[in-house]
Amino acid sequence: MKLPIYQIDAFTDKLFCGNPAAVVPLTEWLSDESMLQIAAENNLAETAFYVPTETGFHIRWFTPAVEVDLCGHATLATAYVIFNIQGYEGQVIRFSSRSGELIVECKEDWLTLNFPVDHFQVAVPPPALMESLNSTTMLEVYKGKSDYLVVLESEEAVQNLDFDIIVLSTIPARGIIVTAAGNDVDFVSRFFAPQSGIDEDPVTGSAHTTLIPYWAEKLSKNKLTAKQLSKRGGYLKCELDGERVLIGGQAKLYLRGEILVD
């Protein structure tokens, strides 16, 4: 069986930046084992699979190790494929997913994810977090649905973060978001998810479901700009809209081809 496959750089307007994701359109679901094997073979942070439904599309995301509940950059990459390659007519796509309904709107060359907000609470840092960031001053620590959010004193502290990835991988969470106010944007962040097979994710849309409500309250503004300070980097336009967050980004097609599945 031959399946189309695309690789998209998400949250960037130029190649070799942002967060690469593979996208595999399907007419019906493969087995979970087959999708995980494809994701492992791709060896990217995320591979997205989708099938058409009566109201839009159903989307699922796999790292090389596990299926995950939500992935922003692979959803944005999937929307890029549907809008720009599959010839979808319309400006809004509705996805059903393990995280509920997800909406993506296309305006010119910007794609805006409409995701549910993450609710988080003040947390006591687990011992492994304190140990892994032992030379870093943590101003605040929160725990959301799946991630810890760690607030640092400056953009430079986030950029130059000294941490132990082995110890970090023992923390019982999907991942760790590290953030601070930005110098030329409202806020910056980095995201680490060794528990999901990703030491550092280049640009993490789902982490912004936590970051946006935090910084909207902290800065007393609902529209924000953000950068993720990974090596590849990424730029996002963000907005808090009640119980939803709007996460805007661009994308570039890097690869198109086909894969052979027995």
C-alpha positions as a Markdown table, in Angstrom:
| # | Residue | x | y | z |
|---|---|---|---|---|
| 1 | Met | 0.0 | 0.0 | 0.0 |
| 2 | Lys | 1.3 | 3.5 | -0.9 |
| 3 | Leu | 0.5 | 6.5 | 1.2 |
| 4 | Pro | 1.3 | 10.1 | 0.6 |
| 5 | Ile | 3.5 | 11.9 | 3.1 |
| 6 | Tyr | 4.5 | 15.5 | 3.5 |
| 7 | Gln | 7.1 | 17.2 | 5.8 |
| 8 | Ile | 6.3 | 20.7 | 6.8 |
| 9 | Asp | 8.3 | 23.2 | 8.8 |
| 10 | Ala | 5.7 | 24.8 | 11.2 |
| 11 | Phe | 5.8 | 28.2 | 12.9 |
| 12 | Thr | 8.2 | 29.7 | 10.5 |
| 13 | Asp | 8.2 | 31.4 | 7.1 |
| 14 | Lys | 11.5 | 29.9 | 5.9 |
| 15 | Leu | 12.9 | 26.4 | 5.5 |
| 16 | Phe | 15.1 | 24.7 | 8.1 |
| 17 | Cys | 13.5 | 26.7 | 10.9 |
| 18 | Gly | 10.5 | 26.2 | 13.1 |
| 19 | Asn | 9.3 | 22.7 | 14.0 |
| 20 | Pro | 9.3 | 19.9 | 11.3 |
| 21 | Ala | 6.3 | 17.5 | 11.3 |
| 22 | Ala | 5.3 | 14.7 | 9.0 |
| 23 | Val | 1.7 | 14.6 | 7.8 |
| 24 | Val | 0.1 | 11.4 | 6.4 |
| 25 | Pro | -3.4 | 11.8 | 4.9 |
| 26 | Leu | -5.5 | 8.6 | 5.2 |
| 27 | Thr | -8.9 | 7.5 | 3.9 |
| 28 | Glu | -9.3 | 5.1 | 6.9 |
| 29 | Trp | -7.3 | 4.5 | 10.0 |
| 30 | Leu | -4.3 | 2.2 | 10.0 |
| 31 | Ser | -3.6 | 0.1 | 13.1 |
| 32 | Asp | -2.1 | 1.9 | 16.1 |
| 33 | Glu | 1.0 | -0.2 | 15.7 |
| 34 | Ser | 1.5 | 0.8 | 12.0 |
| 35 | Met | 1.1 | 4.5 | 12.8 |
| 36 | Leu | 3.6 | 4.3 | 15.6 |
| 37 | Gln | 6.0 | 2.4 | 13.4 |
| 38 | Ile | 5.7 | 5.1 | 10.7 |
| 39 | Ala | 6.3 | 7.8 | 13.3 |
| 40 | Ala | 9.4 | 6.0 | 14.6 |
| 41 | Glu | 10.7 | 5.6 | 11.0 |
| 42 | Asn | 10.2 | 9.3 | 10.4 |
| 43 | Asn | 12.1 | 10.0 | 13.6 |
| 44 | Leu | 10.5 | 13.5 | 13.9 |
| 45 | Ala | 9.0 | 15.0 | 17.0 |
| 46 | Glu | 5.6 | 14.4 | 15.6 |
| 47 | Thr | 3.8 | 12.6 | 12.8 |
| 48 | Ala | 0.2 | 13.5 | 12.2 |
| 49 | Phe | -2.4 | 11.3 | 10.6 |
| 50 | Tyr | -5.9 | 12.4 | 9.6 |
| 51 | Val | -9.0 | 11.0 | 8.0 |
| 52 | Pro | -12.1 | 12.9 | 6.6 |
| 53 | Thr | -15.3 | 13.0 | 8.7 |
| 54 | Glu | -18.8 | 14.3 | 8.0 |
| 55 | Thr | -17.9 | 17.6 | 9.8 |
| 56 | Gly | -14.2 | 17.9 | 8.9 |
| 57 | Phe | -11.3 | 15.7 | 9.9 |
| 58 | His | -10.2 | 13.5 | 12.7 |
| 59 | Ile | -6.5 | 14.0 | 13.6 |
| 60 | Arg | -4.1 | 11.9 | 15.7 |
| 61 | Trp | -0.4 | 12.6 | 16.6 |
| 62 | Phe | 2.5 | 10.2 | 17.3 |
| 63 | Thr | 6.0 | 10.8 | 18.5 |
| 64 | Pro | 8.5 | 8.1 | 17.7 |
| 65 | Ala | 7.6 | 6.5 | 21.1 |
| 66 | Val | 3.9 | 7.2 | 21.9 |
| 67 | Glu | 0.6 | 8.7 | 20.8 |
| 68 | Val | 0.0 | 12.1 | 22.4 |
| 69 | Asp | -3.2 | 13.9 | 23.3 |
| 70 | Leu | -2.4 | 17.2 | 21.6 |
| 71 | Cys | 0.2 | 18.6 | 19.3 |
| 72 | Gly | 0.1 | 22.2 | 18.0 |
| 73 | His | 2.8 | 22.3 | 15.3 |
| 74 | Ala | 1.7 | 19.0 | 13.7 |
| 75 | Thr | -1.9 | 20.3 | 13.6 |
| 76 | Leu | -0.7 | 23.5 | 11.9 |
| 77 | Ala | 1.3 | 21.4 | 9.5 |
| 78 | Thr | -1.7 | 19.2 | 8.8 |
| 79 | Ala | -3.9 | 22.3 | 8.1 |
| 80 | Tyr | -1.2 | 23.6 | 5.7 |
| 81 | Val | -1.4 | 20.3 | 3.8 |
| 82 | Ile | -5.2 | 20.4 | 3.6 |
| 83 | Phe | -5.4 | 24.1 | 2.6 |
| 84 | Asn | -2.5 | 24.3 | 0.3 |
| 85 | Ile | -2.0 | 20.8 | -1.2 |
| 86 | Gln | -5.3 | 19.0 | -0.9 |
| 87 | Gly | -7.2 | 21.9 | -2.3 |
| 88 | Tyr | -9.6 | 22.4 | 0.6 |
| 89 | Glu | -12.2 | 25.0 | -0.1 |
| 90 | Gly | -12.9 | 27.3 | 2.8 |
| 91 | Gln | -11.0 | 29.3 | 5.4 |
| 92 | Val | -11.8 | 27.1 | 8.5 |
| 93 | Ile | -11.0 | 23.5 | 9.2 |
| 94 | Arg | -12.5 | 21.6 | 12.2 |
| 95 | Phe | -10.6 | 18.7 | 13.6 |
| 96 | Ser | -12.0 | 16.1 | 16.1 |
| 97 | Ser | -9.2 | 14.8 | 18.4 |
| 98 | Arg | -8.4 | 13.3 | 21.8 |
| 99 | Ser | -8.4 | 16.9 | 23.1 |
| 100 | Gly | -11.8 | 17.7 | 21.7 |
| 101 | Glu | -12.6 | 20.0 | 18.8 |
| 102 | Leu | -9.7 | 21.9 | 17.3 |
| 103 | Ile | -10.2 | 24.7 | 14.8 |
| 104 | Val | -7.7 | 26.1 | 12.3 |
| 105 | Glu | -8.4 | 29.3 | 10.3 |
| 106 | Cys | -6.4 | 30.4 | 7.3 |
| 107 | Lys | -5.9 | 34.1 | 6.5 |
| 108 | Glu | -3.4 | 34.8 | 3.7 |
| 109 | Asp | -0.3 | 32.9 | 4.7 |
| 110 | Trp | -1.0 | 32.7 | 8.4 |
| 111 | Leu | -2.7 | 29.7 | 10.1 |
| 112 | Thr | -4.4 | 30.2 | 13.4 |
| 113 | Leu | -5.0 | 27.3 | 15.8 |
| 114 | Asn | -8.0 | 27.6 | 18.1 |
| 115 | Phe | -7.3 | 25.3 | 21.0 |
| 116 | Pro | -8.8 | 24.9 | 24.5 |
| 117 | Val | -7.0 | 26.7 | 27.3 |
| 118 | Asp | -5.0 | 24.7 | 29.8 |
| 119 | His | -5.9 | 25.2 | 33.4 |
| 120 | Phe | -2.9 | 25.2 | 35.8 |
| 121 | Gln | -2.2 | 25.7 | 39.4 |
| 122 | Val | 0.7 | 26.7 | 41.6 |
| 123 | Ala | 2.9 | 23.6 | 42.2 |
| 124 | Val | 5.6 | 22.5 | 44.5 |
| 125 | Pro | 8.6 | 21.8 | 42.3 |
| 126 | Pro | 9.3 | 18.0 | 42.3 |
| 127 | Pro | 12.7 | 17.1 | 43.6 |
| 128 | Ala | 13.9 | 16.1 | 40.1 |
| 129 | Leu | 13.0 | 19.5 | 38.7 |
| 130 | Met | 15.0 | 21.3 | 41.4 |
| 131 | Glu | 17.9 | 18.9 | 40.9 |
| 132 | Ser | 17.9 | 19.2 | 37.1 |
| 133 | Leu | 17.8 | 23.1 | 37.3 |
| 134 | Asn | 19.9 | 23.4 | 40.4 |
| 135 | Ser | 21.8 | 26.5 | 39.2 |
| 136 | Thr | 18.7 | 28.3 | 38.0 |
| 137 | Thr | 16.5 | 30.7 | 39.9 |
| 138 | Met | 12.9 | 29.6 | 39.5 |
| 139 | Leu | 10.5 | 32.5 | 40.2 |
| 140 | Glu | 7.3 | 30.5 | 39.9 |
| 141 | Val | 6.3 | 26.9 | 39.2 |
| 142 | Tyr | 2.9 | 25.7 | 38.0 |
| 143 | Lys | 1.4 | 22.4 | 36.9 |
| 144 | Gly | -1.1 | 22.2 | 34.1 |
| 145 | Lys | -2.9 | 19.2 | 32.7 |
| 146 | Ser | 0.2 | 17.5 | 31.3 |
| 147 | Asp | 3.2 | 19.9 | 31.8 |
| 148 | Tyr | 5.1 | 21.8 | 34.4 |
| 149 | Leu | 5.5 | 25.6 | 33.8 |
| 150 | Val | 8.7 | 27.1 | 35.2 |
| 151 | Val | 9.0 | 30.9 | 35.1 |
| 152 | Leu | 12.6 | 32.4 | 35.0 |
| 153 | Glu | 13.8 | 35.9 | 35.5 |
| 154 | Ser | 14.8 | 36.9 | 31.9 |
| 155 | Glu | 15.0 | 35.8 | 28.3 |
| 156 | Glu | 18.8 | 35.3 | 28.8 |
| 157 | Ala | 18.1 | 32.9 | 31.6 |
| 158 | Val | 15.8 | 30.8 | 29.3 |
| 159 | Gln | 18.3 | 31.0 | 26.4 |
| 160 | Asn | 21.3 | 29.9 | 28.5 |
| 161 | Leu | 19.5 | 27.4 | 30.7 |
| 162 | Asp | 21.8 | 24.9 | 32.4 |
| 163 | Phe | 19.9 | 21.6 | 33.0 |
| 164 | Asp | 20.4 | 17.9 | 33.4 |
| 165 | Ile | 18.2 | 16.1 | 30.7 |
| 166 | Ile | 18.6 | 12.7 | 32.4 |
| 167 | Val | 17.2 | 13.9 | 35.7 |
| 168 | Leu | 14.6 | 16.0 | 33.8 |
| 169 | Ser | 13.3 | 12.8 | 32.2 |
| 170 | Thr | 12.3 | 11.3 | 35.5 |
| 171 | Ile | 9.8 | 14.1 | 36.3 |
| 172 | Pro | 6.2 | 12.6 | 36.1 |
| 173 | Ala | 4.8 | 14.9 | 33.4 |
| 174 | Arg | 4.6 | 15.1 | 29.6 |
| 175 | Gly | 7.2 | 17.8 | 29.6 |
| 176 | Ile | 8.6 | 21.0 | 31.1 |
| 177 | Ile | 7.9 | 24.5 | 29.8 |
| 178 | Val | 10.5 | 27.1 | 30.7 |
| 179 | Thr | 9.5 | 30.8 | 30.1 |
| 180 | Ala | 10.3 | 34.4 | 30.8 |
| 181 | Ala | 9.3 | 37.9 | 29.6 |
| 182 | Gly | 10.9 | 38.6 | 26.2 |
| 183 | Asn | 13.2 | 41.4 | 25.1 |
| 184 | Asp | 11.5 | 42.1 | 21.7 |
| 185 | Val | 8.4 | 39.9 | 22.1 |
| 186 | Asp | 6.0 | 39.6 | 25.0 |
| 187 | Phe | 7.4 | 36.2 | 26.2 |
| 188 | Val | 9.8 | 33.5 | 25.2 |
| 189 | Ser | 9.9 | 29.8 | 26.1 |
| 190 | Arg | 11.7 | 26.5 | 25.6 |
| 191 | Phe | 10.1 | 23.0 | 25.9 |
| 192 | Phe | 11.6 | 19.8 | 27.1 |
| 193 | Ala | 9.8 | 16.4 | 26.8 |
| 194 | Pro | 12.3 | 13.5 | 27.2 |
| 195 | Gln | 9.5 | 11.5 | 28.7 |
| 196 | Ser | 7.9 | 11.5 | 25.2 |
| 197 | Gly | 11.1 | 10.8 | 23.4 |
| 198 | Ile | 11.9 | 14.5 | 22.6 |
| 199 | Asp | 14.8 | 16.1 | 24.6 |
| 200 | Glu | 13.9 | 19.6 | 23.3 |
| 201 | Asp | 11.0 | 20.5 | 21.0 |
| 202 | Pro | 11.8 | 23.2 | 18.5 |
| 203 | Val | 8.4 | 25.0 | 18.7 |
| 204 | Thr | 5.5 | 23.7 | 20.8 |
| 205 | Gly | 2.0 | 24.9 | 19.9 |
| 206 | Ser | 0.4 | 22.9 | 22.7 |
| 207 | Ala | 2.6 | 24.4 | 25.4 |
| 208 | His | 1.1 | 27.8 | 24.5 |
| 209 | Thr | -2.3 | 26.7 | 25.8 |
| 210 | Thr | -0.6 | 27.1 | 29.1 |
| 211 | Leu | 1.8 | 30.0 | 28.3 |
| 212 | Ile | -0.9 | 32.3 | 26.7 |
| 213 | Pro | -3.2 | 32.4 | 29.7 |
| 214 | Tyr | -0.3 | 32.8 | 32.1 |
| 215 | Trp | 1.3 | 35.8 | 30.2 |
| 216 | Ala | -2.1 | 37.3 | 29.3 |
| 217 | Glu | -2.8 | 37.7 | 33.1 |
| 218 | Lys | 0.7 | 38.7 | 34.0 |
| 219 | Leu | 0.9 | 41.4 | 31.3 |
| 220 | Ser | -2.7 | 42.4 | 31.4 |
| 221 | Lys | -3.2 | 42.0 | 27.6 |
| 222 | Asn | -4.9 | 39.4 | 25.5 |
| 223 | Lys | -2.9 | 39.7 | 22.3 |
| 224 | Leu | 0.7 | 38.6 | 22.6 |
| 225 | Thr | 3.8 | 37.8 | 20.5 |
| 226 | Ala | 6.1 | 34.9 | 21.4 |
| 227 | Lys | 9.3 | 33.2 | 20.4 |
| 228 | Gln | 10.5 | 29.7 | 21.2 |
| 229 | Leu | 14.2 | 29.9 | 21.8 |
| 230 | Ser | 15.3 | 26.5 | 20.4 |
| 231 | Lys | 18.1 | 26.2 | 17.9 |
| 232 | Arg | 15.7 | 26.2 | 15.0 |
| 233 | Gly | 13.5 | 28.9 | 16.6 |
| 234 | Gly | 9.9 | 29.9 | 16.0 |
| 235 | Tyr | 7.6 | 32.9 | 16.1 |
| 236 | Leu | 4.0 | 32.9 | 17.2 |
| 237 | Lys | 1.1 | 35.4 | 17.3 |
| 238 | Cys | -1.1 | 34.6 | 20.3 |
| 239 | Glu | -4.4 | 35.6 | 21.8 |
| 240 | Leu | -6.5 | 34.6 | 24.8 |
| 241 | Asp | -10.2 | 34.3 | 23.9 |
| 242 | Gly | -12.1 | 33.2 | 27.0 |
| 243 | Glu | -11.6 | 29.5 | 27.4 |
| 244 | Arg | -9.8 | 29.2 | 24.1 |
| 245 | Val | -6.4 | 30.3 | 22.9 |
| 246 | Leu | -5.5 | 31.4 | 19.4 |
| 247 | Ile | -2.0 | 30.4 | 18.2 |
| 248 | Gly | -0.9 | 31.9 | 14.9 |
| 249 | Gly | 2.0 | 30.7 | 12.8 |
| 250 | Gln | 3.2 | 30.2 | 9.2 |
| 251 | Ala | 4.5 | 27.1 | 7.5 |
| 252 | Lys | 6.7 | 25.9 | 4.7 |
| 253 | Leu | 6.6 | 22.7 | 2.6 |
| 254 | Tyr | 9.9 | 20.9 | 2.8 |
| 255 | Leu | 9.2 | 17.4 | 1.3 |
| 256 | Arg | 6.5 | 15.5 | -0.5 |
| 257 | Gly | 6.6 | 11.8 | -1.3 |
| 258 | Glu | 5.0 | 8.4 | -0.6 |
| 259 | Ile | 5.7 | 5.6 | 1.8 |
| 260 | Leu | 5.2 | 1.9 | 1.3 |
| 261 | Val | 3.3 | 0.0 | 3.9 |
| 262 | Asp | 2.8 | -3.8 | 3.8 |
